[in-house]
Amino acid sequence: MLKVFSHYFPATTLYQIIFDAFLLFAGVVVAIVLQPDVGIESWRMILPSALLFAITMIVLNTITGFYRPVAGRQLKDVLARVLVGVIVSIPVAYGVFRVLPWGEFASEAAEVSVILLLGLILVMRGFANRGRLGAFMSRRVLVLGTGSEAESVERVLRDPASRGLKFVGFLPTGDDDDRAVAPDLILSNRGAVVDVVDQLGVNEVIVAVRERRGGVLPLRELLDCKMRGVKVYDLSTFYERVRGQVRIDALKASWLIFGDGFRQGFFRSLVKRCFDLAASLVLLILAVPVMLLTALLILLEDGGPVFYRQLRVGQNGRQFKVIKFRSMGTDAEKDGKPRWAQSNDNRVTRVGRLIRKLRIDELPQLFNVFLGEMSLVGPRPERPFFVDQLTAEIPFYAVRHCVKPGVTGWAQVRYQYGASVDDAVQKLQYDLYYVKNHTLLLDIVVLAETVRVVLTGEGAQ
C-alpha cells in the first residue's frame, strides 16, 4: 500500500495503471509512426497527443472501477466487467480521436488498430484482476495471534481486494487460550518471531492481539523485526490501510486524541469550500435537463410536491433541511414514526425506484451545498431521531459530525445501502476513516468512485 496525502492506494493497482498507460501510449505512437506521411516534424504533435489519449482512457477505466478486483471468481463476472469497459471506453476513444490533431496523418486503419489494442488491454486486465490472480509483487503477511481478532484479519487477507498481500499463517503468543482459527494454519514449533520471519520471507507482521502489554507480546522480537525492515502493524492501522476503515472494535479514545489525522483548520476548510462551490456549480449546469425531466415524471405519476424536505443533523450537531426529489408516496410516514428505508420498500413510487437506482433523487442536495449546509463529499446526514438512537448505541458515533455532511461519501461508495443499526456501525467505520484522512485528493477519489457506483447501480435501494 502506498500512502499519498493521508490516503492509502494499493500498490499493485498503481503498477497496473502505469503499465497499461505506457502500453497504450506506445501502441498509439507505433500505429501513427507506421503511416507513410509522418515526418520528423510531426513528433511534436504525436507524442503529447498520444500521452493525452492514454491518460484519458486509463482515467476513464479507473473511474468505472476496471482496476478493482473482481469479487466473484466466475467467468461471467469477468466477461461482464470487460463488456462494461468496452461499451464505455470505445465510444469515448472515437470521440477523443475527433478532438486530437491526428487527422492529417492518422488513417482509419491506425485508429482501428488503437481501438483493438485498447480492447486487448481491457480483456487482459479483466482476466488479470480475476480474484487472486491479480496479485503482483505481493507481500507476505504473518498474523501474530490466534483469537477472534486474528481470524478476522485472515478473512480480510483472503478477500480479492487484498490481492497484494499473501497470508502465510498464524503465530501463537504465550497467552492464546481462546483459539478461533483453523489449527492447520497455526505455525507451531518454529521458534521466535524473528526466526519465523526469516524462514518464511515475511514482509509484514500484523499484531492481532487485544492485550498488548509486555509479557503477552514478544515486544523485543517485534522491535528486532522492525529494525530489519519488516513492517509491524496493529489492528487499527491494518484495517485503515487495507479496508479504508477505522474499526470501532479496535478503537480507543486515546488513539483519536493522540494519533495522526482528524485535523481541522481554516485553510483545509477554505480549499474544501472552494472546491464544493466550483464542482457543484458545474454539476448543477450539467444536471439541469435531467432534473427538469425528473420533476416532470414525478408530477405526471402522482402530482406534487416534486421536492421533499427533511430535517437532518449536520456539522457540530446543527440541524438543517435536506432537499431531495420525492421518491416515496406523500403518505410514506402518515403515522409520524420515522422508519429506515428498506430494500423493495413498498412506499417507493415507480419513478422513485428509478431515480433512486440512478441516484438522481440526491441531485437537489447540490442546493444545500451552495447554502453551506452540506459538502459534496462527507458522511451522509442522518435524521435526528436516528442520530439520537445511534449515538446512544454506537461508540464514537458523534465524531462523524465534526465535518460537514456530504451528498456522497466514502461509506456510500464502499458499503451498500444501510437500513439497520448494524449497517450504521459498518458505515461509521468508513466515515471515521474519511473524517481522519479527508483531503482534496480523497474527495476526488470518492467522486470518481461515485461515478462507478452510479454506472453499475451498486448498492442502490
N, C-alpha and C positions, 0 to 999 in steps of 0.2 A: 504494500500500500504506500502511495506517495501522498504526503500532506502538502497541500497548496492553499495558502491563505486560510488555515484552520480546518479545511475540509479534506477528507481522505478520498483518493481516487485509486481504483485497482490498477496496479502497475501493468498487469497483463493486458488490460483494456487499452491503456495508453500505447503500449507496444503495438497492438493490433492496428490502432488508428494510424499511427505513424507509418507502419509498414504498408497499409492499404493506400494511404495518401501518396507515398512515394511510388508505389506500383502504378497507380492511376496517372500520376504526373508523368512518369517515364513512358507509359503507354501512349499518352496524348502526344508527347514530343516525337516519339518514333513514328506514329501514324502520320503526323503532319510533315515531318522531315522527309519521308519517303515520297512525298508528292513532287512531281517533276519541276514545278515552277517556284520552288522555295529557294531563296538565295540567302547569302550570309546576312544581308541587311534585315531579313525577316526575323532573325533570332530575338531581337529586342522586343518584338511583339509576341513571339511564340512562347517564350519561357514564362513571362508574367501571366499571360492568359491561361497557359496550361496549369500553372500553380493555382490560379484562382478557381479554375474548373475543379481541380482535385479537392481543394479545400471545401468548396461549396457542396460537392457531393458527399464527402465524408461527414461534414457537419450535418447535412440532411439525414444521413443514415444513422448518425449518433443520436439526433433528436428523436427519431422514430424508434429508438430502442434496439437497433440492429446489433449493437455490440453487447447487449445484456445477454447472459447465458440463458439458454432455453430451459424453462422449468420442467417441461416434460421430455422424456427420452424417446418418445415415439417418433417415427419418421414423419407423420402428419404434422407434428408441431414444427419441425424444421422446414417442411415444404410450405406451411402456412406463412412462416416468417419470411422465407425467400420470396413468396408471391407478393406479400405486402411491400417488401422492399423494391421489387421490380415495378409494381403498379405506381408507387410514389416516385421512385427515382428516375425512371426512363422519361416520362413527360417533362420533368424538370430539367433533365440533361439536354433534351432537344431545345427547351426554352433558353438555356444558357448558351447553346450553340448559336442561337439567333442574335444574342447580345454581344458575345465576344467577337473581336475583329479577325475572324478566321475565313471570312467569305472569299477573300482574294485568292487564297491558295489551298484551302481545305475542301477536297471533293466530298461528294456524298458517301463514297466508299470509305474515306477516312473517318467520317462521323459514325458510320455504321460499325467500323472496327472499334472505335472507342466505346460505343454502346455495348457491343459484345464483351469487351473487356470489363466494363462495369458490371454487366450481368454475371460474368465469371467470378468476379470478386464477391458479389453478393452470395452466389451459390457456395463458393469456397468458405466464406466466413460463416454462413448459416450452418454448415456441417461442422466447421471447426469449433463453433460455440455450442455444440450439442452436448449438454451435460458436462461431465468432467473431461471430455476430450479437448476442451478449450484450455486446459492447464498448460502454461508455457513458463518455463523458468520458475516452477512452483517452489515454495519454501516449505521445508519440513518442520512440522509443529509437534512438540511434546506437551502433553497436558499433565500438570502436576496435581494429583488428587484423584479420588475415585468415587466421590459422593455425587449428589444430585447436580451440583454446580458443574462438575466435570462432565457428567452425562449431557447436560445442556450445551456445553461448549462443543462436544463431539457432534451433536446434531447440526450445529451451525457449520462446523468444518466440513461436513458431508454434503451440505447444500451446494447446488451448482453455482450459486453466487459467490461461493468461497473457492472457486476453482484454482486460484493462485496459491492456495495453502493445502498442504498434504499432511493429513493426520497420521502420526506414527505409533501412538499408543498412550496409555495412562501410566504414570509413575506414582505408586502409593507413597504417602507420607507416614510418619510414625503414629499418627492419630486417626487413621482411616478405619473407623469401626463400621460405619454405615455405608456400605458399598452399593452403588446404584448402577454401575457399568457392567458390561459383559466381561466375565472372567478371562476369556481368551484374548481380550485387548489390553490386559494389565501386564506391564513389563516387570516381572519379579526376578529377584536374584541377579540383578545386573550391576549392583554396586551403587556408588554415589551418583548424584545428578550430573556432575561434570563428566564422569565416565560414560554414562548413557548418552549424553550429548555428543561425545567424541565417537562412540561406537556407531551411532545411527545417523551421524551427519546432520544433527538438528540445527535449525536456524533460529527458531523461536520457542520460548517456553511460556506457556500460559498457566499462571498460578490460579487454579480453580478450587481454592480452599477458603471457606468462610472466615476461619480464625487464622490470623497471620502473625501471631506473636512468635517471638523466638522460642525455640523448643518444639513448636509444632511444625514450623517450616525450617528447612536447612538454609538459613539466610546466608551463611558463609559460602556455601556451594553456589547459590544463586548469584552472589556477587562475583564469584570466580567466573561463572558463565558470562555475565555481562562484561567482565574485563576481557574476555576472549572474543567479543564482538557478537555474542548471541543475544538477541533481543529477549527481554523478560517483561511480560505484561501481566497486570492484574485483570480481574474480570471487567471492571468499568472501562478500562482502556481498550480491552479486546472487543467488547461489544460496540464501542464507539467507532473503532477502526473498521470493523468488518460489516456491521449491520447498520451503521449510522444511527445508533440508539444510545441514550443514556438510561441504563437499566435501573428500574425502581428497586428491584431486589438486591442490587449491589451498590446502592446509593446511600451516602451519609451526608448529613448537613455540613460537616467539616470539609467534605470534598467540594461542595458547592461554594463554600466560603473561601477556602484557601487554594483551590485548584485554578487552572487556567480557564479562560473563557468567561462567559457571562458578562462581557464588557459592554457598558453603555456609555455613550459620550455624545457631545454636541456634533462633532464632525461626522461620526458614523450616522447619526440621525439625519443630518443635513444631506449627506450623499444618498441615503435611502429615500428621503422625501423627494429630492430632485428626480431620482430615477422613477419613483412611483408616478409623479406628475407627467413626465415625458412619455413613459411607456403606456400609461392608462389613456392618455390623450390619443396616441396612435391606435391603440386597440379599440377605443370608442369610435373613431372615424371609420376603421375597417369593419366594425360590427354593426354600424347603423342599418344597413339593409337587412341583416339577419334579425336585429331587434324589432324593426318595423314589421317584418313578416311574422315573427313570433307573436307580437301584440295582436295582429290581425287574426291569427289562428285561434288565440285564446278567446277573443271576442266572438268569433264565429261558433266555437264549440259550446260555450255556456255563458256568454256575456261577460260583463265586467265583474270586479275590477281586474285590470291587467297586471298590476303590481301588487306585491304582498310585502307589507312592512311588519317586522317582528323585532321585539326587544332582545338585544344580545349584550353580552358583557365584553368590554373592550380593554384597552391598556389601563393598568392600575385599577381595575375593577369598575371603571366608568361605564355606564350603560348608554347604548345608542340603538337606533332602529335601523336594522339592515334592510336593504331594498332588493327584492328578488322578483322574477316573473312568477306569477301564481301558477303552481303546478298541481295543486290539490283543489278539490271542491270547496265552495265557500263555507260549507258546514263541516270542515275537516275536524275541528275541535269544538263542536257545538256544546259539549258538556263543560268546556272550560278547563279541562285537565290536560296538561302537556304530556305528549307521548313521543317516544322515539319513532322515527320513520323506519319502516320495515321493508324487507325485500318483497316485491309484488304487493305493495301496500294498496288496498282497495280504495283508499282515499284519493289516489293519484288519478288525474284525468288522462285521456288518451294523448292529448297534446303535451300534458305534463310529463308523461312517461318518455316521450321523445326528447323533450328539451332537457330532462334530467340525464338521459343517456348521453347526450351530446354536451352536457354541462352548460347549455345556453341559459338556463334559469339563473345562473350566477352572474351573467353579464351586467345587470343593473348595479351590482355592487361596485362597479367602477366609479359610480357617482359618490359612494361612500369613501372611496379612495381620494377623490377630489376634495371632499369636505374634511379630510384629515382624520376621519374616524377609523379608517382601515388602511392597510398597506396592500400592495399587490401580493406579497408573499409573507406568510406568517401563520401562526396557529389559527385554526378556524374558530370564529367566535361562537360561543355556546349560549343557550338561553339561561337566564338567572336561576330558574328552577333546577335545572340540571347542574349548573355550576355549584350551587349550594350542596346538592346531593354528592357530587363527585369530590368536592373539596373535603367533605366530611369522611369519605370512604377511601380516598386515594392520597397517600403521602406526596407532598410537594406539588400537588395539582395547581396551586395558585401561582407557582413560578412562571407558568406559561403566559400570565397576564402582565409580565414586565415589558413586553413588546407589543406593538400594535397587531391585532388580528389580521389575517390575510384572506384575499379572495381564493388563493390556493396556498398550499403549504407542503412542507417536507413530509408530514404524516399522510397527506392526501395522495401523494404520488408513490409512497412506499407501503401503504396499508389500505386494505379495502374499506368500503363504507362502514362506519361504526354505528351500532344500534344497541349497545348494552354497556354496562359498567366495565366488563372485561375488555371490550373493544376500546373503551376510553383509556384504560390502563396501557394497552398496546400503543395507541396513538400518542399518549402523553410521552412515552419514551422517545418517540421521534420528535415531538415538539420540544422536549428538553434539549435534544441534540441541536435543533435549529436555534433555540434561544442561546445556547452556549457558544455556537460557532457561526452565527449569522454574519455574512459579509455580502457584498455586491455579487461576488462570484457565486456564492451558494444560491442567491436569489435567481441568478441567470440559469443555474443548473436546475432549480425547481421549475422555472418557467418552461425550459426545454423538456423536462420530464412530463409536465402538464400537457404539452402538445402530444406526446406519445400516448398518455392516458386517454385523451380525447379521441385520438385516431383509432385506438383499439377498443374503446369503451370499457376499459379495465376498471372494475370496482364500482361501476355506476349502479344506482338503485332507481 
